[in-house]
């Protein structure tokens, strides 16, 4: 799925969704799919890292 930044018109794939201008003010940030998916992807990465760590501790 392709996502488009409403403010800058930048297009990106949902798997690599990251805000290219996180420090800039954006009136669309609260409803931004790029921001939402970026947070969701970060959460999945943290969960995967925790699972890997717990497997290493059990050994």
PyMOL commands that set and color helices and strands:
alter all, ss='L'
color gray80, all
select helices_A, chain A and resi 14-16+29-31+33-58
alter helices_A, ss='H'
color red, helices_A
select strands_A, chain A and resi 2-4+11-13
alter strands_A, ss='S'
color yellow, strands_A
deselect
rebuild
show_as cartoon
